[in-house]
Amino acid sequence: MPQPNMQQMLKQVQKMQQDMLAAQEQLKLEEVEASAGGGMVTVRISGDLVVKAVLIDPEAIDPEDAELLQDMVTAATNEAIRSAQKLAEERMGPIAGGLGGAGGLGLPGM
């Protein structure tokens, strides 16, 4: 069984680190949006999970039913987080994929 080339493996790891950093920086610039209540509440969040905006239609503000508005904000925020996480997986998955499987770095079982 051949020995892994440590220099080649180190270069692969360094390139993967650079690619991951670049992808993380790009995620900061990308945004996803989710809404609830038929568009009454919209939340915009960056790919690195920073809430950028919460937009509330004035018609959604009912002083007699604050709980409904709270539920819509919560639902929109949670959906935006799920969308941002999916975006991050799409961007980071191919980079991290170099580690997986049978010898992504030339090492059996890694």
N, CA, C and O of each residue as an XYZ file, in Angstrom:
440
protein
N       0.843     -1.174      0.000
C       0.000      0.000      0.000
C       0.897      1.250      0.000
O       1.765      1.380      0.863
N       0.699      2.165     -0.953
C       1.576      3.339     -1.015
C       1.317      4.302      0.144
O       0.196      4.431      0.636
N       2.387      4.968      0.560
C       2.300      5.972      1.619
C       1.704      7.265      1.048
O       1.993      7.622     -0.094
N       0.886      7.961      1.821
C       0.333      9.231      1.334
C       1.439     10.270      1.177
O       2.380     10.319      1.969
N       1.312     11.091      0.149
C       2.257     12.177     -0.085
C       1.868     13.329      0.836
O       0.868     14.009      0.605
N       2.662     13.540      1.878
C       2.323     14.533      2.902
C       2.334     15.951      2.340
O       1.495     16.763      2.728
N       3.256     16.271      1.441
C       3.293     17.620      0.864
C       2.038     17.879      0.035
O       1.437     18.950      0.118
N       1.658     16.901     -0.753
C       0.463     17.050     -1.570
C      -0.774     17.187     -0.670
O      -1.662     17.998     -0.934
N      -0.812     16.389      0.380
C      -1.933     16.441      1.294
C      -2.002     17.812      1.980
O      -3.090     18.365      2.137
N      -0.874     18.355      2.381
C      -0.826     19.671      3.019
C      -1.294     20.753      2.056
O      -2.024     21.660      2.453
N      -0.885     20.667      0.802
C      -1.331     21.636     -0.198
C      -2.845     21.569     -0.387
O      -3.505     22.599     -0.523
N      -3.392     20.351     -0.395
C      -4.841     20.195     -0.543
C      -5.581     20.819      0.640
O      -6.605     21.479      0.466
N      -5.053     20.602      1.834
C      -5.688     21.160      3.033
C      -5.613     22.686      3.004
O      -6.595     23.354      3.328
N      -4.477     23.241      2.625
C      -4.331     24.698      2.563
C      -5.267     25.298      1.518
O      -5.871     26.344      1.753
N      -5.388     24.643      0.369
C      -6.294     25.146     -0.662
C      -7.730     25.079     -0.170
O      -8.512     26.004     -0.394
N      -8.077     23.993      0.497
C      -9.433     23.858      1.014
C      -9.720     24.950      2.045
O     -10.819     25.504      2.059
N      -8.756     25.266      2.905
C      -8.932     26.330      3.885
C      -9.158     27.671      3.195
O     -10.031     28.439      3.599
N      -8.382     27.954      2.165
C      -8.551     29.198      1.414
C      -9.921     29.249      0.754
O     -10.592     30.281      0.782
N     -10.333     28.135      0.162
C     -11.640     28.079     -0.489
C     -12.767     28.262      0.525
O     -13.756     28.939      0.244
N     -12.616     27.660      1.702
C     -13.642     27.798      2.747
C     -13.737     29.243      3.210
O     -14.840     29.762      3.383
N     -12.604     29.900      3.413
C     -12.616     31.303      3.832
C     -13.276     32.184      2.778
O     -14.058     33.076      3.108
N     -12.963     31.937      1.526
C     -13.571     32.711      0.443
C     -15.079     32.485      0.395
O     -15.845     33.429      0.204
N     -15.497     31.250      0.568
C     -16.926     30.944      0.552
C     -17.636     31.588      1.742
O     -18.755     32.081      1.600
N     -17.001     31.588      2.903
C     -17.588     32.222      4.081
C     -17.731     33.727      3.871
O     -18.742     34.313      4.258
N     -16.737     34.347      3.268
C     -16.815     35.783      2.979
C     -17.939     36.066      1.985
O     -18.656     37.057      2.122
N     -18.091     35.203      0.994
C     -19.153     35.378      0.002
C     -20.528     35.240      0.656
O     -21.459     35.965      0.307
N     -20.653     34.311      1.601
C     -21.928     34.124      2.287
C     -22.361     35.383      3.031
O     -23.556     35.647      3.159
N     -21.401     36.157      3.519
C     -21.731     37.400      4.210
C     -22.426     38.387      3.273
O     -23.201     39.233      3.718
N     -22.144     38.273      1.983
C     -22.687     39.207      1.002
C     -24.027     38.751      0.428
O     -24.790     39.564     -0.095
N     -24.310     37.460      0.524
C     -25.542     36.929     -0.051
C     -26.662     36.981      0.984
O     -26.432     36.826      2.184
N     -27.873     37.201      0.492
C     -29.025     37.269      1.386
C     -30.143     36.377      0.872
O     -30.298     36.168     -0.331
N     -30.910     35.863      1.812
C     -32.124     35.118      1.499
C     -33.270     35.825      2.204
O     -33.069     36.613      3.128
N     -34.473     35.522      1.744
C     -35.645     36.191      2.278
C     -36.751     35.158      2.476
O     -36.904     34.231      1.680
N     -37.508     35.334      3.541
C     -38.649     34.462      3.791
C     -39.777     35.312      4.348
O     -39.550     36.323      5.014
N     -41.009     34.874      4.058
C     -42.148     35.636      4.554
C     -43.162     34.705      5.201
O     -43.130     33.488      5.016
N     -44.055     35.309      5.958
C     -45.132     34.571      6.623
C     -46.386     35.433      6.567
O     -46.331     36.636      6.312
N     -47.510     34.784      6.811
C     -48.773     35.519      6.813
C     -49.118     36.087      5.457
O     -49.645     37.194      5.354
N     -48.816     35.319      4.402
C     -49.126     35.793      3.063
C     -48.342     37.036      2.666
O     -48.827     37.870      1.901
N     -47.132     37.154      3.189
C     -46.284     38.294      2.854
C     -46.428     39.466      3.809
O     -45.839     40.523      3.584
N     -47.198     39.296      4.865
C     -47.386     40.380      5.840
C     -46.097     40.662      6.618
O     -45.845     41.794      7.029
N     -45.289     39.620      6.813
C     -44.007     39.759      7.505
C     -42.945     39.120      6.628
O     -43.093     37.982      6.182
N     -41.871     39.864      6.384
C     -40.753     39.356      5.597
C     -39.469     39.570      6.382
O     -39.249     40.633      6.964
N     -38.626     38.548      6.389
C     -37.330     38.629      7.067
C     -36.248     38.372      6.037
O     -36.317     37.413      5.268
N     -35.249     39.238      6.031
C     -34.089     39.094      5.150
C     -32.888     38.799      6.040
O     -32.646     39.479      7.038
N     -32.130     37.747      5.645
C     -30.994     37.305      6.458
C     -29.816     36.999      5.538
O     -30.001     36.536      4.412
N     -28.617     37.259      6.021
C     -27.423     36.984      5.215
C     -27.076     35.502      5.308
O     -27.571     34.776      6.170
N     -26.212     35.082      4.394
C     -25.786     33.695      4.366
C     -25.018     33.270      5.599
O     -24.883     32.078      5.873
N     -24.507     34.254      6.355
C     -23.817     33.923      7.600
C     -24.717     34.160      8.818
O     -24.238     34.372      9.932
N     -26.039     34.121      8.577
C     -27.068     34.129      9.611
C     -27.169     35.438     10.395
O     -27.414     35.421     11.601
N     -26.984     36.549      9.729
C     -27.198     37.853     10.344
C     -28.500     38.417      9.791
O     -28.648     38.568      8.579
N     -29.451     38.732     10.681
C     -30.720     39.298     10.243
C     -30.455     40.709      9.732
O     -29.936     41.561     10.453
N     -30.822     40.938      8.476
C     -30.582     42.229      7.838
C     -31.810     43.129      7.883
O     -31.681     44.350      7.968
N     -33.009     42.532      7.826
C     -34.215     43.342      7.827
C     -35.406     42.505      8.252
O     -35.491     41.311      7.963
N     -36.323     43.162      8.947
C     -37.623     42.597      9.262
C     -38.639     43.621      8.760
O     -38.710     44.744      9.259
N     -39.418     43.212      7.769
C     -40.393     44.111      7.160
C     -41.791     43.666      7.575
O     -42.154     42.500      7.416
N     -42.569     44.601      8.106
C     -43.913     44.282      8.574
C     -44.908     45.199      7.870
O     -44.816     46.424      7.951
N     -45.849     44.584      7.187
C     -46.918     45.336      6.541
C     -47.745     46.000      7.648
O     -48.129     45.326      8.604
N     -48.026     47.295      7.545
C     -48.802     47.973      8.589
C     -50.142     47.294      8.886
O     -50.652     47.384     10.003
N     -50.704     46.623      7.898
C     -51.982     45.938      8.132
C     -51.837     44.729      9.050
O     -52.828     44.222      9.574
N     -50.606     44.267      9.243
C     -50.379     43.129     10.128
C     -50.358     43.544     11.591
O     -50.339     42.694     12.481
N     -50.362     44.842     11.841
C     -50.271     45.346     13.220
C     -51.685     45.529     13.776
O     -52.382     46.492     13.460
N     -52.071     44.591     14.597
C     -53.375     44.630     15.254
C     -53.111     44.646     16.758
O     -52.703     43.634     17.327
N     -53.341     45.791     17.405
C     -53.071     45.873     18.846
C     -53.836     44.830     19.660
O     -53.430     44.491     20.772
N     -54.919     44.332     19.122
C     -55.720     43.334     19.827
C     -55.167     41.921     19.649
O     -55.576     41.000     20.357
N     -54.227     41.746     18.696
C     -53.712     40.401     18.416
C     -52.204     40.438     18.168
O     -51.726     40.057     17.100
N     -51.478     40.900     19.164
C     -50.017     40.968     19.050
C     -49.411     39.577     18.880
O     -48.362     39.426     18.253
N     -50.065     38.572     19.433
C     -49.547     37.199     19.352
C     -49.452     36.720     17.907
O     -48.494     36.034     17.550
N     -50.426     37.068     17.074
C     -50.385     36.669     15.672
C     -49.174     37.284     14.977
O     -48.489     36.603     14.214
N     -48.904     38.555     15.232
C     -47.738     39.215     14.637
C     -46.451     38.558     15.122
O     -45.533     38.332     14.333
N     -46.378     38.253     16.403
C     -45.194     37.575     16.946
C     -44.977     36.229     16.264
O     -43.851     35.868     15.923
N     -46.061     35.497     16.073
C     -45.968     34.189     15.413
C     -45.480     34.333     13.975
O     -44.673     33.528     13.510
N     -45.964     35.356     13.265
C     -45.538     35.566     11.883
C     -44.057     35.937     11.813
O     -43.337     35.461     10.935
N     -43.599     36.789     12.740
C     -42.181     37.168     12.767
C     -41.328     35.937     13.061
O     -40.298     35.720     12.424
N     -41.758     35.147     14.016
C     -41.018     33.924     14.360
C     -40.960     32.968     13.173
O     -39.897     32.440     12.847
N     -42.097     32.749     12.533
C     -42.148     31.825     11.396
C     -41.261     32.317     10.247
O     -40.518     31.531      9.658
N     -41.336     33.596      9.932
C     -40.526     34.138      8.836
C     -39.040     34.060      9.169
O     -38.224     33.739      8.304
N     -38.686     34.351     10.415
C     -37.277     34.292     10.829
C     -36.745     32.864     10.740
O     -35.652     32.634     10.223
N     -37.521     31.908     11.245
C     -37.082     30.509     11.192
C     -36.933     30.027      9.755
O     -35.986     29.306      9.442
N     -37.843     30.412      8.890
C     -37.738     30.001      7.487
C     -36.531     30.656      6.822
O     -35.846     30.024      6.018
N     -36.270     31.914      7.153
C     -35.090     32.592      6.592
C     -33.805     31.911      7.060
O     -32.863     31.761      6.281
N     -33.764     31.503      8.316
C     -32.582     30.791      8.830
C     -32.396     29.475      8.082
O     -31.279     29.137      7.692
N     -33.479     28.734      7.879
C     -33.377     27.470      7.128
C     -32.855     27.729      5.708
O     -32.020     26.981      5.199
N     -33.352     28.782      5.087
C     -32.901     29.106      3.725
C     -31.430     29.491      3.712
O     -30.695     29.096      2.806
N     -30.991     30.258      4.708
C     -29.581     30.654      4.780
C     -28.694     29.443      5.034
O     -27.604     29.348      4.470
N     -29.143     28.524      5.868
C     -28.366     27.311      6.123
C     -28.262     26.460      4.861
O     -27.211     25.884      4.582
N     -29.340     26.384      4.109
C     -29.314     25.634      2.852
C     -28.340     26.291      1.880
O     -27.579     25.601      1.202
N     -28.361     27.617      1.809
C     -27.426     28.343      0.953
C     -25.985     28.046      1.365
O     -25.129     27.810      0.513
N     -25.721     28.056      2.666
C     -24.371     27.767      3.155
C     -23.950     26.345      2.789
O     -22.806     26.117      2.393
N     -24.864     25.395      2.919
C     -24.548     24.011      2.542
C     -24.218     23.918      1.056
O     -23.294     23.207      0.660
N     -24.978     24.639      0.241
C     -24.737     24.612     -1.203
C     -23.370     25.192     -1.539
O     -22.684     24.693     -2.431
N     -22.974     26.246     -0.826
C     -21.698     26.900     -1.115
C     -20.510     26.157     -0.508
O     -19.443     26.080     -1.118
N     -20.694     25.614      0.689
C     -19.580     25.008      1.415
C     -19.460     23.508      1.146
O     -18.371     22.945      1.265
N     -20.557     22.861      0.788
C     -20.550     21.421      0.587
C     -19.504     20.924     -0.381
O     -18.757     20.001     -0.053
N     -19.423     21.514     -1.584
C     -18.420     21.026     -2.531
C     -16.987     21.197     -2.015
O     -16.107     20.404     -2.350
N     -16.760     22.219     -1.211
C     -15.412     22.451     -0.676
C     -15.095     21.406      0.375
O     -14.034     20.783      0.336
N     -16.006     21.211      1.311
C     -15.797     20.237      2.384
C     -15.827     18.815      1.845
O     -15.287     17.906      2.475
N     -16.449     18.610      0.690
C     -16.522     17.285      0.091
C     -15.160     16.693     -0.200
O     -15.028     15.474     -0.317
N     -14.146     17.532     -0.318
C     -12.793     17.057     -0.559
C     -12.227     16.252      0.588
O     -11.239     15.537      0.424
N     -12.848     16.364      1.750
C     -12.383     15.612      2.913
C     -13.052     14.251      3.026
O     -12.511     13.331      3.638
N     -14.224     14.133      2.436
C     -15.027     12.941      2.688
C     -14.655     11.764      1.825
O     -13.809     11.847      0.935
N     -15.312     10.676      2.117
C     -15.208      9.492      1.284
C     -13.901      8.747      1.447
O     -13.113      8.992      2.360
N     -13.710      7.835      0.528
C     -12.546      6.950      0.588
C     -11.294      7.671      0.094
O     -10.926      7.581     -1.077
N     -10.665      8.372      0.996
C      -9.374      8.954      0.671
C      -9.441     10.271     -0.063
O      -8.681     10.473     -1.009
N     -10.324     11.180      0.334
C     -10.392     12.485     -0.288
C      -9.054     13.218     -0.241
O      -8.749     14.034     -1.111
N      -8.271     12.919      0.773
C      -6.934     13.512      0.891
C      -5.854     12.466      0.631
O      -4.691     12.670      0.979
N      -6.226     11.382      0.039
C      -5.244     10.344     -0.229
C      -5.046      9.410      0.948
O      -4.131      8.587      0.942
N      -5.902      9.532      1.968
C      -5.787      8.661      3.124
C      -6.982      7.709      3.136
O      -8.123      8.162      3.043
N      -6.756      6.453      3.244
C      -7.875      5.508      3.282
C      -8.760      5.770      4.493
O      -8.275      6.026      5.595
N     -10.070      5.701      4.263
C     -11.012      5.821      5.358
C     -11.297      7.228      5.824
O     -12.050      7.401      6.782
N     -10.737      8.236      5.198
C     -11.015      9.615      5.616
C     -12.110     10.190      4.779
O     -12.494     11.344      4.972
